[in-house]
Amino acid sequence: LKKLNDELKKIENQISELEGSVKSIESELADENVYSKADKLAEANKRYLTAKQDLDTQQTKWETLAAEIMELEG
């Protein structure tokens, strides 16, 4: 159970980092200057989509692991 809780904490940290990355990229995309440079826009969009996908993956892992822990503790 300790191993699962440690893994859950690790995933929570990754989620926090990814949320920060997503917010940072969203701020970058909110800057109208990025739209005047197609290469920068494409790169920012790619980073955003990757970060969102990674965030979704980690959140799913967290939900699965949290459910497993609750079941073991229950």
LUMDOZA-436740 format. One record per residue: residue number from 1; z, x, y of N, C-alpha, C in turn. Coordinates in nm, 4 decimals, always signed. Layout:
NUM|Z|X|Y|Z|X|Y|Z|X|Y
...
END
This chain:
1|+0.0000|+0.0831|-0.1202|+0.0000|+0.0000|+0.0000|+0.0000|+0.0874|+0.1264
2|+0.0737|+0.1998|+0.1209|+0.0751|+0.2898|+0.2365|-0.0648|+0.3439|+0.2648
3|-0.1370|+0.3764|+0.1593|-0.2733|+0.4279|+0.1762|-0.3613|+0.3236|+0.2453
4|-0.3468|+0.1986|+0.2062|-0.4256|+0.0914|+0.2681|-0.3874|+0.0732|+0.4146
5|-0.2580|+0.0797|+0.4444|-0.2136|+0.0679|+0.5833|-0.2628|+0.1846|+0.6679
6|-0.2649|+0.3043|+0.6097|-0.3178|+0.4212|+0.6808|-0.4667|+0.4032|+0.7099
7|-0.5390|+0.3524|+0.6120|-0.6823|+0.3278|+0.6297|-0.7049|+0.2208|+0.7362
8|-0.6209|+0.1182|+0.7368|-0.6315|+0.0119|+0.8366|-0.6119|+0.0691|+0.9766
9|-0.5132|+0.1567|+0.9915|-0.4866|+0.2192|+1.1213|-0.6059|+0.3046|+1.1650
10|-0.6649|+0.3764|+1.0722|-0.7823|+0.4591|+1.1020|-0.8978|+0.3717|+1.1514
11|-0.9188|+0.2604|+1.0844|-1.0259|+0.1683|+1.1238|-0.9960|+0.1092|+1.2613
12|-0.8695|+0.0757|+1.2877|-0.8318|+0.0232|+1.4193|-0.8639|+0.1238|+1.5291
13|-0.8380|+0.2509|+1.5034|-0.8694|+0.3556|+1.6011|-1.0199|+0.3660|+1.6234
14|-1.0972|+0.3567|+1.5151|-1.2427|+0.3621|+1.5274|-1.2941|+0.2420|+1.6068
15|-1.2369|+0.1256|+1.5815|-1.2765|+0.0052|+1.6545|-1.2486|+0.0230|+1.8032
16|-1.1334|+0.0761|+1.8356|-1.0973|+0.0990|+1.9751|-1.1958|+0.1942|+2.0433
17|-1.2302|+0.3021|+1.9753|-1.3270|+0.3980|+2.0300|-1.4638|+0.3330|+2.0489
18|-1.5063|+0.2555|+1.9501|-1.6368|+0.1897|+1.9589|-1.6387|+0.0855|+2.0701
19|-1.5289|+0.0137|+2.0882|-1.5220|-0.0835|+2.1975|-1.5349|-0.0126|+2.3318
20|-1.4729|+0.1037|+2.3435|-1.4861|+0.1828|+2.4657|-1.6291|+0.2283|+2.4878
21|-1.6947|+0.2699|+2.3811|-1.8348|+0.3124|+2.3911|-1.9242|+0.1970|+2.4335
22|-1.9025|+0.0817|+2.3734|-1.9833|-0.0360|+2.4062|-1.9651|-0.0721|+2.5535
23|-1.8412|-0.0729|+2.6018|-1.8155|-0.1057|+2.7425|-1.8808|-0.0044|+2.8352
24|-1.8737|+0.1225|+2.7974|-1.9345|+0.2271|+2.8787|-2.0861|+0.2091|+2.8876
25|-2.1475|+0.1802|+2.7747|-2.2926|+0.1609|+2.7729|-2.3296|+0.0336|+2.8478
26|-2.2479|-0.0706|+2.8362|-2.2740|-0.1940|+2.9111|-2.2705|-0.1673|+3.0610
27|-2.1770|-0.0840|+3.1045|-2.1703|-0.0467|+3.2461|-2.2950|+0.0295|+3.2876
28|-2.3376|+0.1177|+3.2004|-2.4594|+0.1947|+3.2270|-2.5794|+0.1009|+3.2385
29|-2.5867|+0.0034|+3.1487|-2.6987|-0.0910|+3.1507|-2.6905|-0.1872|+3.2691
30|-2.5723|-0.2033|+3.3263|-2.5567|-0.2897|+3.4430|-2.6088|-0.2220|+3.5701
31|-2.6263|-0.0916|+3.5644|-2.6780|-0.0164|+3.6789|-2.8286|-0.0369|+3.6874
32|-2.8725|-0.0944|+3.7971|-3.0154|-0.1253|+3.8106|-3.1037|-0.0010|+3.8097
33|-3.0478|+0.1148|+3.8411|-3.1277|+0.2377|+3.8422|-3.1792|+0.2754|+3.7038
34|-3.1060|+0.2358|+3.5997|-3.1490|+0.2704|+3.4641|-3.2803|+0.2000|+3.4291
35|-3.3066|+0.0875|+3.4936|-3.4272|+0.0108|+3.4622|-3.5536|+0.0711|+3.5237
36|-3.5368|+0.1648|+3.6151|-3.6531|+0.2292|+3.6751|-3.7021|+0.3474|+3.5911
37|-3.6255|+0.3821|+3.4897|-3.6628|+0.4941|+3.4026|-3.6679|+0.4435|+3.2595
38|-3.7874|+0.4194|+3.2113|-3.8059|+0.3573|+3.0795|-3.7409|+0.4378|+2.9674
39|-3.7498|+0.5702|+2.9750|-3.6919|+0.6514|+2.8676|-3.5394|+0.6404|+2.8645
40|-3.4771|+0.6380|+2.9823|-3.3313|+0.6234|+2.9874|-3.2889|+0.4845|+2.9414
41|-3.3664|+0.3845|+2.9766|-3.3365|+0.2478|+2.9345|-3.3468|+0.2353|+2.7828
42|-3.4527|+0.2895|+2.7263|-3.4720|+0.2823|+2.5813|-3.3591|+0.3554|+2.5086
43|-3.3204|+0.4706|+2.5601|-3.2132|+0.5482|+2.4977|-3.0797|+0.4741|+2.5079
44|-3.0520|+0.4147|+2.6231|-2.9273|+0.3401|+2.6415|-2.9246|+0.2166|+2.5517
45|-3.0368|+0.1483|+2.5419|-3.0442|+0.0313|+2.4538|-3.0219|+0.0704|+2.3082
46|-3.0799|+0.1815|+2.2675|-3.0633|+0.2285|+2.1298|-2.9168|+0.2620|+2.1020
47|-2.8524|+0.3330|+2.1959|-2.7108|+0.3665|+2.1796|-2.6248|+0.2405|+2.1758
48|-2.6600|+0.1428|+2.2589|-2.5852|+0.0173|+2.2634|-2.5962|-0.0574|+2.1304
49|-2.7174|-0.0703|+2.0804|-2.7369|-0.1422|+1.9544|-2.6661|-0.0724|+1.8386
50|-2.6722|+0.0602|+1.8370|-2.6043|+0.1365|+1.7326|-2.4531|+0.1178|+1.7417
51|-2.3989|+0.1265|+1.8620|-2.2544|+0.1105|+1.8808|-2.2092|-0.0296|+1.8415
52|-2.2874|-0.1314|+1.8795|-2.2525|-0.2695|+1.8435|-2.2564|-0.2880|+1.6925
53|-2.3568|-0.2318|+1.6280|-2.3686|-0.2434|+1.4828|-2.2514|-0.1723|+1.4142
54|-2.2185|-0.0530|+1.4618|-2.1047|+0.0208|+1.4061|-1.9746|-0.0562|+1.4273
55|-1.9603|-0.1174|+1.5449|-1.8412|-0.1966|+1.5742|-1.8307|-0.3156|+1.4795
56|-1.9404|-0.3858|+1.4601|-1.9411|-0.4999|+1.3677|-1.9035|-0.4560|+1.2263
57|-1.9567|-0.3427|+1.1835|-1.9268|-0.2900|+1.0501|-1.7782|-0.2592|+1.0361
58|-1.7215|-0.1929|+1.1353|-1.5797|-0.1567|+1.1297|-1.4904|-0.2807|+1.1354
59|-1.5301|-0.3802|+1.2145|-1.4513|-0.5032|+1.2213|-1.4526|-0.5763|+1.0872
60|-1.5656|-0.5757|+1.0207|-1.5746|-0.6380|+0.8885|-1.4863|-0.5636|+0.7890
61|-1.4908|-0.4299|+0.7942|-1.4047|-0.3491|+0.7069|-1.2576|-0.3810|+0.7339
62|-1.2229|-0.3922|+0.8628|-1.0850|-0.4207|+0.8998|-1.0409|-0.5551|+0.8430
63|-1.1248|-0.6569|+0.8605|-1.0916|-0.7909|+0.8108|-1.0709|-0.7902|+0.6595
64|-1.1583|-0.7222|+0.5883|-1.1482|-0.7146|+0.4424|-1.0207|-0.6430|+0.4004
65|-0.9941|-0.5300|+0.4628|-0.8758|-0.4516|+0.4290|-0.7474|-0.5253|+0.4666
66|-0.7462|-0.5902|+0.5827|-0.6280|-0.6660|+0.6248|-0.5992|-0.7791|+0.5262
67|-0.7027|-0.8457|+0.4795|-0.6850|-0.9531|+0.3813|-0.6295|-0.8975|+0.2503
68|-0.6787|-0.7822|+0.2106|-0.6306|-0.7184|+0.0877|-0.4826|-0.6816|+0.0999
69|-0.4453|-0.6275|+0.2147|-0.3055|-0.5904|+0.2380|-0.2164|-0.7144|+0.2368
70|-0.2604|-0.8205|+0.3038|-0.1816|-0.9444|+0.3066|-0.1621|-1.0001|+0.1658
71|-0.2667|-0.9910|+0.0862|-0.2591|-1.0405|-0.0512|-0.1577|-0.9591|-0.1323
72|-0.1592|-0.8279|-0.1136|-0.0661|-0.7417|-0.1862|+0.0784|-0.7615|-0.1395
73|+0.0940|-0.7870|-0.0099|+0.2282|-0.8069|+0.0449|+0.2819|-0.9462|+0.0136
74|+0.1891|-1.0423|-0.0016|+0.2252|-1.1824|-0.0184|+0.2993|-1.2089|-0.1422
END
